[in-house]
Amino acid sequence: MENVTLDPGMDEGVKYLGYVDKYDDNLLYIENLALENRQSIQGIFNNYPYFANCVGILYLTLLYFGRKWMESRPAYSLRLPLIAWNALLAAFSIVGFVRSIDIMYYSITKYSW
């Protein structure tokens, strides 16, 4: 990791991170990326106005026929897959929290509300 100069007014609790100065550039990049993605998704719906309706109709059709198809079939035993799914989801959430709490703390302390 390269050496970075830290803001002298920065809280002592954040200085140990060593890469917090890069957050400003990363946050700007993330904001621009989110704006581009939002515009591209809006572009799909603007260029193809019936796209959302087609997706909704397809979803409702699959939902209806899926229920009809499953009426005559035995129920799946999903206890173990659901336990594994919930454990992985919990682990992913914990890792995401741990990875993002320092960025959130830095943003709140530097930029406030």
Secondary structure as GFF3:
##gff-version 3
##sequence-region A 1 113
A	DSSP	alpha_helix	12	15	.	.	.	ID=ss1
A	DSSP	alpha_helix	22	47	.	.	.	ID=ss2
A	DSSP	alpha_helix	51	71	.	.	.	ID=ss3
A	DSSP	alpha_helix	79	111	.	.	.	ID=ss4
###
